[in-house]
């Protein structure tokens, strides 16, 4: 039986990895892995932020099917998860992460013999003080410094914990997921990895809070966006190095010769495109185009690149295939294929879908109570072909982009190509009807103080 190691790089957009053509050498480890494995050039995430995307990866379902979103903050128990599939197939299973949305509170522990998630290693100092005092501002500054010091340590701790668990039993095949927090906001400087730029302002002086670009409190100057990009790229380069160290260690331990390695991201990140930063606020390419690299020990696909559409929901059907099962063997109404290149070539996707029924604007509203969040809290759904994208919005302000001529989605062509936009709209409507969307009730989980503080520090609340 083939072991499975899945590494999730949080908030990692494909176009900032050098193996996807980025001009900076941000990902030498992933570049080498792609040279001996398979890189999927057009992998689309089913949503634009962690909770719904990871629910989709773990169940093989689209967001409208499993219903997990900011309105319904729980992965319901009637869905079979990847962990449960692998357990029943005879695997020992583990998930290592840094908490946040991937937490027992939200139902992600099912199917894992070992489920270790922890916060980033600090308590929010500012919660001890009134929110309007100078002491609070000092506490915030100290907190950022402490976070910067612990962020790298947390990534190393995840790798150490996973390595210890992987080496505890050399008889039973394993399925292990490691969900790294990097390069998720807030971004911090990693010595030797963060690009240097002469005259770049200090983020602590400048105030590196990208959400304030959205609210208009910070001007999106070239200098500010360059700073965000430098720090974001440094986060990716740091994590790539940490992944390389982990894979080298596991190879020394003799654990990789019979292991399928899957590296992907839950979603991407805005760095000023469309006057947006962060994630969970659009269906544009920086958020839904994510990396996917797989290396199977028995398949001679070294250095292969798959140019056609795939989705991270299809990791579920790939692992079903790996253990000798089909979608008919699970109750989930999964629609994907196994992602082996030959399977993808035989059954190409006509389109991919990404959606967010309830974008979260809580932090924006808290930061700037007078800011009008109406445009950002509209339900979103996108249908993407290899060359085009139609974005449905709840307020009717739909968008259509010709990705072949406008890959950065700078010009909404819905008025210029109404017939083609209408065709994609009809295809999306037909798709929604075909999947029987789940009618979920509103369910906001009760969060403890530490989890609330962590989600605030990550920019969600």
N, C-alpha and C positions, 0 to 999 in steps of 0.2 A: 504493500500500500504506500502511496506517495504522500509524504508530509506536505502540509500547506502552511506557508508563512505569508500573511498579508500585512503590509505596512501602509498605514494611512497618513498622508502628509496633510495636515489641516490647512485649509485656505490657500492651496497651491494652484495657481493658474498655469496651464500648460505652456503658454508662450513666454514664461520667464525661466524655463529650463533650457540649458544649452542643447540638449538632445532634441528639442523641439524647435531649434533654430534661433534661440536667443543669442544676442551678440556677446553677452558676458558669460564666462565659464562658471556658471552657478552650480552645475550638477555633474561633476566628473564621475562620481560613483554611479549615478543613474545612466550616464552616457556609456560606461563600460558594461553595465548590466544589459542595456539595450543592444549592445554589440553581440551579446551571446544569447539574447532572447528575442521577444517580439514587442515592438512599440506600436501602439495604436494611435494614429495621427489625429483622428476625429472622435474622441471619446467625450460623450455628453453626460453631465450629471443630471439626475432627475429633479433637482431643485438647487437653490442658491445658498443654503445654509445647512448647518450640521444636523439638527434634529430630524428633519424629513429625509435628507439624503442618506443618512446612516440607517434609518428605518428601511429605506428602499434597498440598500446594499444587503442588509441582513435578511430581507424577506423576498427579494426579487420583484417586489411590487412597486407600482408607481404611487405617487403621493395621494392621488385621488382614490386609490384602491385601499391603502392601509390607513389613511386618514390622520396620520401623525403630523401635527403642525403646531404653530404657536397657539392655535385655538384648542387643539386636543393634544396635550403634552404627554402622551403615553403611547408606547408601542403595545397594542392590545394583544392579549394572550392567545387569541384564537388563530393568530398567524404563526406558522412554523418558521423558525429562524435558522440561519446558517449553522449556528452552534448546535441546535437540536438535530439538524440533518447530519452533521459530522459526528456527533455523539452516537446516534443510532447506527452509523456506519462503522463504529468501532474505534473512533478517534478519541484521544484525550484532548480537551479543548481549553483554551485560555484567552482572555482579553486583558490587555494592559493599556491604560490610558491615564489622562490627567484630569478626569472628571468632566466638569461642564455638563453638556447635554448627554454625554455618554455615561450614564449614571444609573444606579439601581432605581432611583426615584422615577426615572422615565421608562423603566422596563427593559433595559438593554442587557441585563445579566442572564437572561434565559438561554440555556444551552451551553453555558460555560462552567466547566468544573472549577476553574480559577477565574475570578473576575476582580482585578485590582485596578481601581481608579483612585486618584488622589488629587487634591488641589495643588496649586503651583508652589506650595511650600511657604506661604506667609499668611498672616492674618491681617486684614485691612486695618491699618492703624487709624485711619480717619474715622472709622465708625465709633471710636472712643470719644470724639469731640463733636461739638456743635458744627453744623455744616457751613457756617458763615464766618468762622473765626480765622485769624491768622495762623493759629496753631493747626487748624485743619489743613490749611494750604501747605504748611511745613510737613505735616504728616503725609500728605499726598506726595510731596517731593521725596520724602524718605522712603515711602512705599514703592515708588517707581525705582529708586535705587536698589532696594531690596529685591524687587522682582527681577531687575536686570541681572543681579548677582545669582539668583536661584534658577532662572529660566534654563540656562545651559545644564545646570546640575539636574534639573528635573528630567530632561531628555536622556541624560546619561543614566539616571536612576531607573527609568523605564527599561532601557536596554539591559541593565544589570539584572533587574528582576525577571525579565523575560528569559535571559540567558540561563539564569539559575533554574527556572521552571523547566525549560527545554532540556536541560541536562539531568533532570531528576529521574527520568525514566527513558531508557534507550531501547525498550522493547515494544512499546505501544506507539503507533503513528500519532502525530500531533497535528492539530489545527490551531494556530496561534495568530491573534490579531494584535498589532501594536499601533495604537492611535497616538501619533506625536502631535503635540500642541503647535510646534513651529510649522509654518511661519505666521500663525494666527496673531492678529493685533492683540495687545500692543507690541510694537516692534522695538527691539533693543539691539545695541551695538555688541557684536561678537568680534573680539580682537582677531585679526587675521582673516576675517571673512566679510565684514562690512566694507563695501567699497569706500575709498577715500576720495574726497573732492575738495579742492582748494577753495577756501572761503565759504564752505558749507556751514550754516548756522547750527548751533547746538540745539538738539530737539528739546532739551529741558528749558532753554530760554525761549525758543520759538513756540513751544507748546504743540507737541506732536499728537494732536487729537484730530484725526481725519474727519470725524463726524461734524466738526465745526466748519468744514468746507461746505458740507451739505446745507447747514443752517445759515451760512453766510457770515459766521463770526470770524472766520479766517479766510483771507483771500487766497485763491488757488494760483499763486504765482508759480513761475517755473522753478524758482529756488525751493519753494515748499514741496512741490510735487517731486522734484529731483531728490530731496531729502527722504521723502516717504519711500520712493523707489529704491534708493540706496540701502535703507535699513531693511526693507522687505527682501531685497536680493541677498543681503547679508544673512538674514534668517534662513533663506533657502539653502545658501551655501553651507552654513553651519550644520543644518540638519542633514544635508547630503553627506557631509563628512562623518557625522555621527552614524548614519546608516552604513556607510562604508566600514567604519570600525566594527559595528555589530556584525555585519556579514563576514568580515575577516575572522572575527572571533568564533562565530558559529562554524565557519569552514574548518578552523583549527580543531574545534570540538568534534568534527566529523558529522555535523548535522545537516549539511547542505547537499550532499551528493545525491540524496533521494528526496529533494524538497522542491515543490512548486513555489516560486516566489512571485507574489503579486504586489506591485506598488502602484498606488493611485492616490487620489485626493477626494475629500468629500465635496468640495466646491472650490471656486477660485476667489479672486479678490479684485475689487476696483481700486485703482490708483489715480483717480482723477478723471477717468473717462466718463463722459456724460455728466460731469460735475458731481460724481459720486465717489465715495470711498467705502472701504469695508465690504460687506456682503449682505445678502438677504434683502436686497432692495431693487433687483432688476432681473431680467432674463438675457442680459447682454453676454457676449462671448467671454469677457474676463471672469465672469462668475460661473458659467456652465461648461466651458471647454476645459477639461481637466486632463492630467496625464494618466496614462495607463501603460504599464510595462509588465510583461509576464515572462518568466523563464522556467520552462519545464525541463526536468533533467533528462527526459527520454525522447524529446521531440527535436529533430534537427532543423530548427528554424532560426539559427543564429543570425542575428543582425537583420531579421525581417521587419519590414514596416508595413502595417496594414492601413491603407489610405481611406477605407470606407467607414461609414458610421458604425459606432458601437455605443453602448450605454453601460454605466457602472452597475445597473440593475442586473446585467447579464453575468456578473461574477457569480451570482447565485446559481444560474443554470449551468455555468461552467463547472462549478464544484459538484452539482448534481451529476453531471456527466462523468466527472472524475471518479466518483464512488459508485458508478454503475446504475444511477437512477435517472428517471425522466421527470419532466414537470407533472406528469400524471400521478407520480408517486407521492406528491405533497398536496395538501388542500389549497395552497395559495394558487391563485389564477395567474401564474407567471407566463410571460409572453416572449422570453428571450431565447437565445441560442447558446450553445457552448462557444466560447471565444477562441477556439483553436483556429488558426488562419484558414484551414481548408473548409471548416464549417461556415465561417463568415463569408468566404467567397461563394459558397454554394447557396447561401440564403441571405443576400444583402438586404439591409434595412432601407425602406423607402424614406423613412424620416425618424427622427428622435424627438422625444417630448420632455420638457422640463416645466415645472409648475410650483407655485406657492400660493395656496388659497388664502393665506393670512399673513402678509408681511408684517414684521415686528418693528414698530416705531417708538417703543417705550423710551429708549434712551434719548432719542432725538427730542421727544416731548419733555423729558425730564431736564435735559440740558438747556433747551430754549423753549419755554412754555408758550411763547408767542409765535413760534414757527408753525406754519400751516403744513401738516403732514398728510393732507388728503391725497395728494398725487402719489405719495410713496406707500400708502397703505391699501392700494387697490389690489384685488386678487389678480394674479398673473399666470399665464399659461403660454408656452412657446412651442411651436412646431418647427423643426429645423431639418431641412434636407442638406445634401452635401454642398449646395451652393446658395440656398435661400433660407430666410427665417421670417415667420409671421409671429408676432407677439400679440396675444389677446389680453386686453386689460378690462377690468371690471367697470371702469368708467366709460368704456367705448372708444378711448383714444388709442386704437390699435396701431401697430407699427409693422412695416414690411421692409426687409433689407435684402439687397442683392450682395451676398457675401463674396461672390466671385470677384466683383469689381469694387466692393466696399467692405473689406474684411473688418474694419474698425467700426462699422455701423454708424457712420457719421451722417448719413442722409436717409431719412425715412421716405421711402418711395411709394408709399401706399396710394398717394394721389396720382402718381405717374404710371403705376402698374396695377390698377384696381382689379382687373380680371384675374391676374395671377394671385394677388393677395386674397381675393375672394375664393379661389380654388383651395389655397392652403387653409383658409378659415373653415371651409366646408370639410376638408380632410380632418382638421382638428376636432370639429364638432362630431363627425362620424366616429372618430377614435374615442372621444369621451363617452359617447353612447355605448360603444362596444365593450368598455371595461366595467360598466355598471358601477359608477362612483359610489363610494361608501358615504352614507348620510350619518355623519358623526355628531355626537353631542359635544358641547363646549366642556373641556376638562382641563382646568389649570391645577397643576400639582401644588401641594403644600411644600414649600421649600424651607429648609432650615437656614439659619443666619449665615453659616459659612458658604452654603451653595449660592445664596442670593448675592453675597459679596463676591464670589468667584464669577458669577455670570455678569455682574456689574463690571468687574475688572476686565472682562473679555468683550465688553461693549454691547451686551444684550439687554440690560435692564437699566 
